[in-house]
Every structure is written in structure tokens, then in C-alpha cells.
Amino acid sequence: MDQKKEKLESAVGLLKLLSHPVRLSILCNLLHNGEMSVTEIVEAESGSAGQSQISQFLGKMRSEGLVKTRKEGQTVYYKIDSPQAELVVQALYEIYCQNEC
């Protein structure tokens, strides 16, 4: 696969992960709040998804390299680990949410 095709496939993969409103919201929260625990993320989502669904989303994003974890005791903290995801989420925030979210 040539380099251009690889980059396009990577972009498509990122956009697919961002295409769910809760996943995008999680990444927005991580972008603007920094590292957050699962409990903090669930609270920030204000009932838009339960803890098990959020945990599934975080697991998927972690396996795809968008977020990374740090464990402290029983608490797992998440933060964005993809510069590409960070740039795209920041751009989407500025376009759609800056004055309303």
C-alpha cells in the first residue's frame, strides 16, 4: 500500500471513531479537561451513556491508539494519545461548540 493510501485509511479510521456522538463528546471532554477517570467521564456525559457503554468506547479508542491509560490504585485515568485526534477534535469543537458547549 502506498503512503498516500495508508494516510487516507488512517484518516477514515479516525473519522469512523469520531462518528458516534458519545465517543466525540468523550474526546472533547478529555481535550478540555485533560486526564479523567472513567467515573469523571461518566459524570461529564450527564446520562448520555452508561458506564459500561462508555467503558466499551474507551476500550475501542484505546485499542485504536486514540487514548492511553494510567492506573492509580483501582482508578483508571484516560487521556488523549493521538495528536491527529486532538487536532480534529479541537477543530470540530471550534466550529460547532465553542460558544454553546
Secondary structure, DSSP 4 states (H G I P E B T S, - for coil): --HHHHHHHHHHHHHHHHTSHHHHHHHHHHHHH-SEEHHHHHHHTTTSS-HHHHHHHHHHHHHTTSEEEEEETTEEEEEE--HHHHHHHHHHHHHHTTTT-
